[in-house]
Amino acid sequence: MKLNLGDPLASRRQFFASGSHLLGSAALATLTGQSLGTVRGSELASQAGSDAERSANGPVGPHFTPTAKRVIYLHMVGGPSQMDLFDYKPTMKDWYDKDLPESIRQGQRLTTMTSGQARFPIAPSKFKFAPAGECGLWMNSGLLPNLAKKADEICWMRSLHTEAINHEPAIAAMQTGNQITGRPCLGSWASYGLGTMNADLPAFVVLVAIPSNREQEQAISSRLWSAGYLSGEHAGVSFRSSGDPILYINNPPGVPSAIRKRTIEGLNELNELNYAALHDPETHTRIQQYELAFRMQASVPELTDIHSEPEHTFELYGQDAKKPGTFANTALMARRLVERGVRFVQVYHNNWDHHSNVGGRLPDQCRDVDQPCAGLLEDLKQRGMLDDTLVIWGGEFGRTIYSQGGLSKENYGRDHHPRCFSMWMAGGGAKGGAIYGETDEFSYNIVKDPIHIRDFHATVLKMLGFDHERLSYRFQGLDQKLTGVEPASVIPELLA
């Protein structure tokens, strides 16, 4: 950053940021016999070679050849029940209404919703399971018949775990690598590292699907897709399901595009003057975003108009794809976005928080996502895009094998469970047909091949072409990373 340290408009933060390497520069000059004036910042930057410095004039760029050029992340908000979907536990039928053994619970922290229960009665899954594909994964084929047909194209992960036990910190950890909100999410890191593939659309788009059953939805907000300490251009742009796809994208009544264009040009000239005086990077970001918003006025209407899609597309996703806001429509929109060069599409589907009525609500949730998910994979495959498009499906934690509240074979609830949960991914270099991780007979503790969410993030970054230890951004004196400072490892068994 070029900054006149005597400038009265310079902020205290800018002053210290600009002078942070002054003593180091002086020491280097002494060692090399150079005067301070000959040790230039560009030379120090080339020696340091950090991603933050390399990204000053554009995206960092991959460290090695990526297998995934783009990502569609389908987050099931609330925490899907792993033992009712992908983690089959047949012996639990013999444990119906018996208490969870203390040797299994091992003093695990409980939420306030079940910590006061006198008993922890086992609630076996009431749903039909069968082996799927040649990989033989036992899954809920009754509720997910279409997804079961894709079993050999999917990488199944049954041993994820996290420390977070409540929704907001758990979703934040799953999306940003930290339970405290305000960090960049995975989509922002992808934008920071790889940039956009279409100058007329954002690199990172967020879609929120409306579930057909809305009994118990969790609050989600733009904090989950903010850029955090990265430049604002890397934040997710939220598309709406009704009205204008993006607020204020259309011109007000009586304002033609020519006037809108002149207005933006005038604003940008003022912002350029401000940037020249203060060198605030967010001012430069504002200039870029005004220009992008103007270009999006032409690109977004065509993108969101699905009437051009042939009927066989709707046969893949289901007829609900014609209804704005449904998960099926959102899945189709995600394909249209990545097809047009959007780097990362984050989809949220709510109401997976099954504290009660699992038997009534889970079928609705699965009905929402089963055909659209299978259709999305098939659609990408037919278009030759699945090989380099990574599709991720999962929630923020799992559910307990014991019932919350009352227990009957027709109706039961499950509390939050961070010790183990299941996710899947397909395409983009994920190993189709792989089944990784194993839990005990209660789906309570991991007994083989654990995957911490840091390991999951490191593996996804690997697919995008990044060493998770090197993809960093200097903030508050630290080289910040998605995977944080604790150990994280890429899991090669998940990669094709």
Backbone hydrogen bonds, N-H to C=O, Kabsch-Sander energy under -0.5 kcal/mol:
donor,donor_aa,acceptor,acceptor_aa,energy
3,L,1,M,-0.5
5,L,3,L,-0.8
7,D,4,N,-2.2
10,A,7,D,-1.5
15,F,11,S,-2.5
16,F,12,R,-2.2
17,A,13,R,-2.4
18,S,14,Q,-2.6
19,G,15,F,-1.8
20,S,17,A,-0.8
22,L,19,G,-1.6
25,S,21,H,-2.6
26,A,22,L,-2.2
27,A,23,L,-2.5
28,L,24,G,-2.4
29,A,25,S,-2.4
30,T,26,A,-2.1
31,L,27,A,-2.2
32,T,28,L,-2.1
33,G,29,A,-0.9
34,Q,29,A,-1.6
38,T,35,S,-1.3
39,V,35,S,-0.6
39,V,36,L,-1.1
40,R,38,T,-1.1
43,E,40,R,-0.5
44,L,40,R,-1.9
45,A,41,G,-2.5
46,S,42,S,-2.1
47,Q,43,E,-1.7
48,A,44,L,-2.5
49,G,45,A,-3.5
51,D,470,R,-0.5
54,R,50,S,-2.4
55,S,51,D,-1.7
56,A,53,E,-1.3
57,N,54,R,-0.6
58,G,55,S,-1.6
60,V,192,Y,-1.7
61,G,193,G,-3.6
63,H,465,G,-2.7
64,F,465,G,-1.7
67,T,463,M,-2.1
68,A,463,M,-2.6
69,K,388,D,-2.6
70,R,388,D,-1.3
71,V,343,R,-2.1
72,I,390,L,-2.8
73,Y,345,V,-2.7
74,L,72,I,-0.6
74,L,392,I,-3.6
75,H,73,Y,-0.9
75,H,347,V,-3.1
76,M,74,L,-0.6
76,M,394,G,-2.5
77,V,75,H,-1.0
77,V,349,H,-2.0
79,G,76,M,-1.3
82,Q,80,P,-0.8
84,D,81,S,-0.9
85,L,82,Q,-1.2
86,F,82,Q,-1.6
87,D,82,Q,-2.8
88,Y,86,F,-0.7
88,Y,138,W,-0.6
92,M,89,K,-1.4
93,K,90,P,-1.3
94,D,91,T,-1.4
95,W,92,M,-1.6
96,Y,93,K,-0.7
97,D,122,I,-2.4
98,K,95,W,-2.7
100,L,120,F,-2.2
104,I,101,P,-1.4
105,R,101,P,-2.1
106,Q,102,E,-2.9
108,Q,105,R,-1.4
114,T,111,T,-1.2
115,S,111,T,-1.9
117,Q,114,T,-1.9
122,I,98,K,-2.9
123,A,401,I,-2.6
130,A,139,M,-1.9
132,A,137,L,-1.9
136,G,132,A,-1.1
136,G,133,G,-0.6
137,L,132,A,-1.0
139,M,130,A,-2.1
139,M,137,L,-0.7
140,N,85,L,-2.7
141,S,139,M,-2.1
142,G,128,K,-1.2
144,L,140,N,-1.8
148,A,144,L,-1.9
149,K,145,P,-0.9
150,K,147,L,-1.5
151,A,148,A,-1.4
153,E,150,K,-2.1
154,I,150,K,-0.5
154,I,151,A,-1.1
155,C,425,M,-3.4
156,W,154,I,-0.7
156,W,434,A,-3.1
157,M,423,M,-2.9
158,R,156,W,-0.5
158,R,436,Y,-2.8
160,L,421,F,-2.0
161,H,451,I,-1.7
162,T,418,P,-2.1
170,A,166,N,-2.1
171,I,167,H,-3.4
172,A,168,E,-2.4
173,A,169,P,-2.3
174,M,170,A,-2.4
175,Q,171,I,-2.5
176,T,172,A,-3.3
177,G,172,A,-0.5
177,G,173,A,-1.8
178,N,172,A,-0.8
181,T,179,Q,-0.5
185,C,226,S,-1.1
186,L,175,Q,-2.1
189,W,185,C,-2.2
190,A,186,L,-2.2
191,S,187,G,-2.0
192,Y,188,S,-2.8
193,G,189,W,-2.6
194,L,190,A,-2.8
195,G,190,A,-0.5
195,G,191,S,-2.0
197,M,341,G,-1.3
201,L,198,N,-1.8
205,V,344,F,-2.5
206,V,237,V,-2.3
207,L,346,Q,-3.0
208,V,239,F,-0.6
209,A,207,L,-0.6
209,A,348,Y,-2.9
210,I,325,G,-3.6
214,R,212,S,-0.5
224,L,221,S,-2.0
225,W,222,S,-1.0
226,S,223,R,-0.8
230,L,227,A,-2.4
234,H,231,S,-2.2
235,A,232,G,-1.8
236,G,225,W,-3.0
237,V,204,F,-2.3
238,S,236,G,-0.6
239,F,206,V,-2.7
240,R,245,P,-3.5
249,I,246,I,-1.8
255,V,252,P,-2.1
260,R,256,P,-2.0
261,K,257,S,-2.7
262,R,258,A,-2.1
263,T,259,I,-2.5
264,I,260,R,-2.3
265,E,261,K,-2.4
266,G,262,R,-2.3
267,L,263,T,-2.5
268,N,264,I,-2.6
269,E,265,E,-1.9
270,L,266,G,-1.9
271,N,267,L,-2.6
272,E,268,N,-2.5
273,L,269,E,-1.9
274,N,270,L,-2.1
275,Y,271,N,-2.7
276,A,272,E,-2.5
277,A,273,L,-1.5
278,L,274,N,-2.5
279,H,275,Y,-2.6
283,T,280,D,-1.3
284,H,280,D,-1.1
285,T,281,P,-2.1
286,R,282,E,-2.1
287,I,283,T,-1.8
288,Q,284,H,-2.0
289,Q,285,T,-2.5
290,Y,286,R,-2.1
291,E,287,I,-1.8
292,L,288,Q,-2.4
293,A,289,Q,-2.6
294,F,290,Y,-1.7
295,R,291,E,-2.0
296,M,292,L,-2.5
297,Q,293,A,-0.8
297,Q,294,F,-0.7
298,A,295,R,-1.4
299,S,295,R,-1.3
300,V,296,M,-2.6
302,E,298,A,-0.6
303,L,299,S,-1.7
304,T,300,V,-2.6
305,D,301,P,-0.7
306,I,304,T,-1.1
308,S,305,D,-0.6
309,E,306,I,-1.9
313,T,310,P,-1.4
314,F,310,P,-0.9
315,E,311,E,-1.5
316,L,312,H,-1.2
317,Y,313,T,-2.0
318,G,314,F,-2.1
321,A,318,G,-2.0
322,K,319,Q,-1.8
323,K,320,D,-2.1
326,T,323,K,-1.7
330,T,326,T,-2.3
331,A,327,F,-2.7
332,L,328,A,-2.0
333,M,329,N,-2.4
334,A,330,T,-2.4
335,R,331,A,-1.8
336,R,332,L,-2.2
337,L,333,M,-2.4
338,V,334,A,-2.4
339,E,335,R,-2.4
340,R,336,R,-1.0
340,R,337,L,-0.6
341,G,338,V,-1.4
342,V,337,L,-2.2
343,R,203,A,-0.6
344,F,203,A,-2.2
345,V,71,V,-2.7
346,Q,205,V,-2.7
346,Q,344,F,-0.5
347,V,73,Y,-3.2
347,V,345,V,-0.6
348,Y,207,L,-2.2
349,H,75,H,-2.6
350,N,209,A,-0.7
352,W,77,V,-2.4
353,D,216,Q,-0.6
354,H,352,W,-1.4
355,H,353,D,-1.7
358,V,412,Y,-2.7
360,G,357,N,-0.5
361,R,357,N,-2.8
362,L,358,V,-2.1
364,D,360,G,-0.5
365,Q,361,R,-2.2
366,C,362,L,-2.7
367,R,363,P,-2.3
368,D,364,D,-1.8
369,V,365,Q,-1.5
370,D,366,C,-2.9
373,C,369,V,-2.5
374,A,370,D,-2.1
375,G,371,Q,-3.2
376,L,372,P,-2.6
377,L,373,C,-2.1
378,E,374,A,-2.2
379,D,375,G,-2.9
380,L,376,L,-2.6
381,K,377,L,-2.0
382,Q,378,E,-2.8
383,R,379,D,-1.5
384,G,381,K,-1.5
385,M,380,L,-3.1
386,L,380,L,-1.0
388,D,385,M,-0.7
389,T,386,L,-1.0
390,L,70,R,-2.6
391,V,389,T,-0.5
391,V,426,A,-2.9
392,I,72,I,-2.5
392,I,390,L,-0.5
393,W,424,W,-2.8
394,G,74,L,-1.8
398,G,417,H,-2.6
400,T,415,D,-1.7
403,S,121,P,-2.9
404,Q,413,G,-1.6
405,G,403,S,-0.5
408,S,411,N,-1.5
414,R,354,H,-2.9
415,D,402,Y,-0.5
417,H,398,G,-2.0
421,F,160,L,-1.4
423,M,157,M,-2.7
424,W,393,W,-2.3
425,M,155,C,-1.9
426,A,391,V,-2.2
427,G,153,E,-0.6
428,G,386,L,-2.1
430,A,427,G,-2.0
431,K,494,L,-2.4
432,G,430,A,-0.9
433,G,151,A,-0.6
433,G,154,I,-2.1
434,A,431,K,-1.5
436,Y,156,W,-2.8
436,Y,434,A,-0.5
438,E,448,K,-2.1
440,D,445,N,-2.6
443,S,440,D,-2.1
447,V,438,E,-2.6
448,K,438,E,-1.7
451,I,159,S,-2.8
453,I,161,H,-1.2
455,D,452,H,-0.6
456,F,452,H,-2.0
457,H,453,I,-2.5
458,A,454,R,-2.5
459,T,455,D,-2.1
460,V,456,F,-2.3
461,L,457,H,-2.6
462,K,458,A,-1.8
463,M,459,T,-1.8
464,L,460,V,-1.6
465,G,462,K,-1.5
466,F,461,L,-2.9
468,H,466,F,-0.7
470,R,467,D,-1.6
471,L,467,D,-1.9
472,S,470,R,-1.3
473,Y,480,Q,-1.7
475,F,473,Y,-0.5
475,F,478,L,-2.9
478,L,475,F,-1.8
480,Q,473,Y,-2.7
480,Q,478,L,-1.3
484,G,481,K,-1.1
494,L,491,I,-1.8
495,L,492,P,-1.8
496,A,429,G,-3.1
